[in-house]
Amino acid sequence: MTNKISKVVLAYSGGLDTSVILKWLIETYQCEVITFSADIGQDDDLNQVKQNALNTGASKAYIENLTETFVKDYVFPAFRANAIYEGQYLLGTSIARPLIAKRQIEIAHEEGADAVSHGATGKGNDQVRFELSYLAHDPHIKIVAPWREWNLNSRTTLMDFAKNHGIKVPTTLERPYSIDCNLLHISYEGGILENPWKAPPDDIFQMTVAPQDAPDEPETIELTFASGNPVALNGQKRSPANLLRDLNQLGGKHGIGRTDIVENRFVGMKSRGVYETPGGTILRAAHMAIESITLDREVMHLRDSLIPKYSELIYYGFWFAPEMKILQSMVDMTQQNVCGVVRLKLYKGNCQVLGRKSDKSLYHKDFATFEDDSVYSHKDAEGFIRLNALRLRIQKMLD
């Protein structure tokens, strides 16, 4: 190898790719490898993940619970912006990468490591997200991206490598999916899903029941917002992570939040992904509902015009870029009066808004009513319309 590396911090999930990478790094670079596994709500047996890392050769294995930080400082800011990529993807994987990368660099500094590594492939978005975040925090850090170096060019080859080295991995030939899980979502790629005509197998889903198997009776819930963030469910205050966890349970029970997408990756190709985001789907619907009565029209329209760019920056990996900081500051300014309660009905894959109320509401029945009122003169609309029609009339006269 051209770069001499003595100590690497590896972002380690314990899945197929990073389990093989751990052994490969040791064999290829003859270096010390420290693993870092972030608990961001994926419900893995992290004690087993740690033991597997040590058994495979890691000199040290960090396991850290970052769930509250993940939801409070990454998920909630994105949902204050109603972020959604290409109109469908709620950015569950994208929004987690900058948090993992930031903490990985911090550990590298604490341990005196001269390099960091990740398990992202050379075809995907995650390599960009990890590495942009690394370099935003340490411009001189060395980065090892095995998928861009080795000759283990398929998941089947990786499984053979793991078997030959006695490495315990969760992936099998029967379930060859690439799965990413955290408190916001689960994503599935690979295997049969690479054919966009094939429906995802019924047994693939982990967070949600099929809508047709959901309860026959709807469930009504209430979400309370303060400054654009959900703070209580059915009147009971919750921490950010616990609130999202409760929404996941409710949404999953009612079959809410499944999406099947062919998306445009940053590197240029199209990719098919299947996602489960039950709590996030409920949260976005509720947030938009409370905004509908608390946000000024022009402020809302201006912010909405920036949602595609904001979402693209997250998807592409620019969470720590200066333009992202500016956008987030603007978004957060719009959220100061986004406070109140939203009532929703959950039923067989659907999340329906039933009502919304707020002390900061800009909606006034006296102005909007179809009944007699004393605050609005219908006659005023005539001049308003004629002024707005002036350029249309002039254009027609020219024609």
N, C-alpha and C positions, 0 to 999 in steps of 0.2 A: 504494500500500500504506500502511496506517495506521502501521506500525512502520518507522522508518528503520533499516536494517541496513547496516553497512559491511563486515563480514567474517564469513563463514559457514564452519564446518567440517562437511562433508557425509560421512556414512557411505556409502562408495562401494564397490559390489561390481563395477561394470563391466557389470552386467546391463542389461536394457532400461530399467527404472524409473529407476535412479540415473544412468544415462547421459543420459537425457532431462532429469532433474531438474537436473543440473549446468548444462546450457545454459539451462534455464528460470530458474534462480536468477539467473544472470548477466543475462539479458534483463529479468526482472521487477523485480529489486531493484537493478540496476546496481551490484552489490557484488562484492567479491573472494571467490572460493570456493576453499577448500583441501579436498582430498579426503583421507579416511583409509580405507585398506583393511587389514583385519586378516587375516593369514594364520593361520587356525585349522584348517588341514589340508584345505582344500577342493581342493587340487591344481590351482588355476587358474594360468595363466601370469601371475604378478603383475607381471612386467616389462612385459608387454603391457597389463595393466590400468592401470599407471602411465602408460604412453605414451598410451593412449586418453584418460585424464583430462586430461593436459596438452594433447593435441591438441584436446580439446573446450572448453578454456578455463580449466582450473584453474591458479591461480597457483603452487600447490605440491601435490605428491601424496605423502602419507605411505604407506609400505608397511611393516608391522611383523609379525614372526613372533611370535605369541602362543600357539603351539600347546601348548607345555609348560604354560604358565600356565592355558590353557583346560582341559586335562585334569586337572591337579593341583588347581586351586583352584575349579573349577566342576563338571566331570563327576564326579570321584571323590567329592566331598562328597555329590552327589545320589545316587550309587550306594551310598554308605554307608547312605543312608536307604531304599534299594530304591525310589526314587521312580518312580512311573508314573502318568500322568494317565488317568483313566477306565478303568483296568485294561489299557490297551493301548499308550499313547503314551509313549515313553521320553524325551521332552522335548528332542530334539536341537536344534531351533531355539530353543526357549524359554531353554535354559540358556546359549546363546551371547550373547544380546542384552545382558545386564548387563555382560559383559566388554567388548564393543565400545563400549557407551555410556559406561562409566567412562573408558576410554582416550580416547574422543572428547572428553569434557569436559576431560581433562588437556591434550590438544593445543590445545583452544580457549583455555585459560588461558595456555599457553606462547606461543601466536601472537597473543594479545590480541584474539581474535575475540569478537564480541558475540552470536553466534547459532550454533546447531547445526541440522542438518537430517538427515532420513532418508527412505527410499523406501517406507515402510510405507503401505498403503492405509487409507482411513477406515473400512473394514469389518472390518479384521483385528485380531489380537492384538498384532502387533509394534509398532504405534503406541503402545500402552499400555506395553509392556515398555521400549521406548526412552525414552519421555518420563518415566516414573516413575523410571528410573535416572538420567536427566539431572538431574531436579529433586532427587533424593536427594543429588547431589554438588554442585549449584549451584542454590540456590533461585531465583536471579534471572536465569538464562540465558534468552535468547529462543529460541524453537523455531519453525522453519519446517517445516510438514508439507504439502508441495505437493498431495498427494492430497485434502486438505481445502480447497484454495484454487482450483486450476486447473479448466479445463473440458476437460482431456484425460481423458475418463472411461472409456476402454477400452484394452485392450492393442493393439487394432488402430489406434486413434488415436495411441497412443504410437509404434508402429512407423512410421506415416506421418510423425510429427514427426521421428523419427530420420532417416528417409530424406531428408526435405526439408532437414535441417540437416547432412547428410553425416556423421552420427554412426554409428560402427560398433557394432552390437549383436549378441548371439548368438541372440536370439529370432527365430523365423520363423513364418509362418502355419501351416506344417506341424507345428511343435513350439511351441505357444503356452503351454507350461507355465510356471508360476511355480515355480522350483527354488531350494531353499536347501541348501547343502552345507557340511559341516564334518567334522572327524575322527570325530565321533560318528555322523553320519547324513547321508542325503540325503532331502529331502522334495519331493513333487510335488503341485501343485494346478493347477486351471484346465483349459481345453480339454475334452476328452472326459471328464475325471475329474469334471466338474461334474454329470454324470449318475451317481448312485450305483448304478444298475443295470448300467452298462457296466463290464466288466473293464478294468483298466489294460492298455495295449498291451504286448506282449512286449518291444518295443525300448526301453521307457522306462527300464528298470533299468540302473544303472551300477556298483553295488558288488557285486551278487550274481548268481550264475547261477540259473536256474530249478531248483528242487529236483529235478525229474525229469532234469535234465541234469548234476547233480552226480555226483562219482565214485561208482562202485558199491561201493567199499570204504570202510568207516568209518575215521575217524582219531581216535586217542585223544590227549588233551592233559592236562597238569597245570598248574593255576594255584596259585601260592603267595600267601597273604595275610598282611599284618601290620597290625594295628590297623584292620582293615576295608578296607584298600587292597590291590589286586593289586600285587605287587612282582617276580614272576618268572613266566616261562612256560617250562614243561618244564625247570625248574631253572636257567634262565638269567635273571639279573637284567636288567630293562629300565627305562628311564625311563618315566614315565607315558604320554607321547605315543607312544613307540615300542612300548610294550606294547599300547596300544589299536590302533595301526596293524597290529601283527602279528595281533591278534584279528580285525580287519576282514578281513585277507587270508584267514585260516582260515575265518571264517564265510562270507565271500563265496564262497569256493571250494566250500563245501558247501551253498549255498543257504539259509543261516540269516539270519533277521532281517527278512523282508518282512512289512509290515503294511498293511492297507487299512482305514481308519477313517473313520467319520462322527463327528466330535467336536463338543462344545459350546464355541464361542468365548466369550470373556469378554464381548464386546459383545452377545451374546444370540442369534446365529444359529447354525445347524448348518453345518458345513463338512466336505467330504470331502477327505481327504489320504491319499496313498500314501507309505509310508516304507520306507527300508532302514536298519537299524541292526544290522549283523551282529556286530560286536565287543561292542556294548552288550548284546545279547541273551545272548551267552555269559557276559559278566561278571556280569549280574544273576543268572542261574541259578547260577553258581558261588558268588557272594556269599551267596545264600540258603542254599546247601548248607553252607557253612562255619559260618554262623550257627546252623544247626540243631543243631550239637553244641557250640557255644561260648557261646550266649546263654541266660541264665536264662529260664524260661518266662514269668514275669510281666513281666520287662523286655521280652522280645520282643513280647508281646501289647500292652503299653502303646505301644511304638514303632510297631508295626503299625497301631494305631488312629489314629496321627497321619499315616500315609503319605498318605491322601487330602488332608488339609489342607496338608501339606508340598508335595505335587506341585501342588496348586492354586495355591499362592503362587508357585511357579516359573512355571507356565503363565500366570498373570495378570500377572506382571511385578514381584512384590514381593520380589525377591532381596535387596535392601538394606533391607528393612523391619525394624523392631525385633523383631517376632514371628518373623521368619525366623531372626534371629540366635539367639534363645532356642531355637527348635526345633533348629537345627544344633548348638548346644552340647549339648543333650540327646542327640541322635543320636550325636554323637562320644563322649560318655561311655559309651554302650552298646557302642562298638566296641573298647574297650581290649583285650579278650581275644579278639577275632575274628581269630584267627591260625591258620594251618595250610595244608594242601594239599587241593585238590579235583581229582579225576580225572573227565574228561568224554569222552563219545563224540559226535563230530560226524558226522551222516549224513543226507543228503538233506532238508535243512530242519529237522532236529531236533537239539537239544542235550540229551543225556541224562547225568545224573549217575551215575557208576559207583562212586564212593567218596569218602570224606572222612576226614581225620585231623588231629589237633591235640594239641599238648602241653597246651593249655588246655581240652581236651574235658571236658564235663560228662556225656557218655555213658559209662556203666560197664556192661560186659557182665555183671558179677556181679549187678547189680540187675535188668537187663532180661531175663536168660536165661530160657528155658522149661525149662531143665534144673534139677537140684537145686542149691540155693544155701543159704548160711548167713547172708545179710545182710538177708533180707526174710521177714517172717512173713505168709503169706496170710491168717491169722486176723485180722490188724489191719484188713484191708479191710472187715470186717463192720461194725465200729463207725463207720468213716469213711462208709460208705454210709448207715447208719441215721441218722447225724447230718445228712447232706445231704438225706435224704428227709423229715426231720421236718416242714418247712413244707409239703411236698406232702401228707403224711398229714393234717395239720391242715386244709388247704384242702379235702381230700376229705371229711373228717368234717363240715365246715360245709355242703358241698353235699348 
